[in-house]
Amino acid sequence: MLSKSSFRFGFLSACLFMLSTSSSFGQEWAQKMFDKDKIDFGVIARGSDAQYRLKIKNIYPNQVHISNVRTTCGCSAAEPSKNILESGEEGYIQVKMDTARFQRRKDSNVIITIDAPQYAEIKIPITAYIRTDVVFTPGAANFGSVEVGKGAETTVALAYAGRDDWAITGIQSKDPSLTVKAVETARGGGRVNYNLILTLAPNTPLGPIREQIMLKTNDVNFTTVPLLVEAKVESDITITPEIVSLGMMVPGQEKTVNVVLRGKKPFEINKIECESNDEAFKIRMPKTTQPIHVLPLTIVPPNKPGDYSEEFTVTIAGRGEPITFKAFGKISETKTN
């Protein structure tokens, strides 16, 4: 016959097992939303702008709320691009290493706390080796906003301290619109200096650019040095948000979101057209000529459960090419009376 104490122990063990299983499941559902389970910056230069965007996508029907993002070391920092992700919506956690104050091997973790639709805490390991012999000024090649068709140029200075014969032997870039030239400016006393001249071609397509170019060197231990390159090639008229999230929708239940069109000079909207024939959207057309237009976009979702998307074409007075943008969301099975 079991004693009271053995019964209590068995009951406590069962409870602990159930809690452990529940906790593990809770982490699992959240972990599936992230594209990586670790972040490795590799070998990076001192003073470089070392950033990584950890992608997250809400693959569930309910809204996801990120309540907190933190790191476990002062050598790193992180913040979310947005705290709320509707069903099907994407975002990212921006993770950055402090390469100015810290050197050599650094290990950390980014911890993301989610409190809806249920609680989960995800820990993503971070590792990096910050070189002390190579310094970039500034820490990245950032072109900023570039008007489409114009092209741009920027320069980053590289300073090396160590061997007299250290040299850049090649440059690798995946973007055909970007060219990079390394110009040696000084050498002597164990120090070598270069100017890296980066040029963005006039035919660079619209959209953001974010990539790492790799500088190949004759260093036996660290053969490459990465450099972050960023730019945003923009039209004379931009749309915010670029992709409109409609979230979870109920058939027949009206929902309104705002879309902002911003121009470099005042403009007039002639018409807005939808690609589909659902006639689910209503847009209040502005009648004025101004540099910023806020368009209330109202949808009455059709009875088509599942993923739903629409493409819009905006015709601007005096502008040869129209502007397009997309909206997406998910329609539930429930229908209103």
HELIX and SHEET records of a PDB file:
HELIX    1   1 LYS A    4  GLN A   31  1                                  28    
SHEET    1   A 5 ILE A  39  ARG A  46  0                                        
SHEET    2   A 5 ALA A 120  THR A 137  1                                        
SHEET    3   A 5 ARG A 104  ALA A 116 -1                                        
SHEET    4   A 5 VAL A  64  THR A  71 -1                                        
SHEET    5   A 5 ILE A  84  LEU A  85 -1                                        
SHEET    1   B 5 ILE A  39  ARG A  46  0                                        
SHEET    2   B 5 ALA A 120  THR A 137  1                                        
SHEET    3   B 5 ALA A 152  ALA A 161 -1                                        
SHEET    4   B 5 ARG A 191  LEU A 200 -1                                        
SHEET    5   B 5 LEU A 178  GLY A 188 -1                                        
SHEET    1   C 3 GLN A  51  LYS A  57  0                                        
SHEET    2   C 3 GLU A  90  MET A  97 -1                                        
SHEET    3   C 3 SER A  76  PRO A  80 -1                                        
SHEET    1   D 4 ALA A 141  GLU A 147  0                                        
SHEET    2   D 4 THR A 224  GLU A 234  1                                        
SHEET    3   D 4 GLY A 207  THR A 217 -1                                        
SHEET    4   D 4 ILE A 168  GLN A 172 -1                                        
SHEET    1   E 4 ILE A 237  THR A 240  0                                        
SHEET    2   E 4 LYS A 255  PHE A 267 -1                                        
SHEET    3   E 4 GLN A 290  ILE A 299 -1                                        
SHEET    4   E 4 PHE A 281  ILE A 283 -1                                        
SHEET    1   F 4 ILE A 243  MET A 249  0                                        
SHEET    2   F 4 ILE A 323  ILE A 331  1                                        
SHEET    3   F 4 GLY A 306  ILE A 316 -1                                        
SHEET    4   F 4 ILE A 269  CYS A 274 -1                                        
END                                                                             
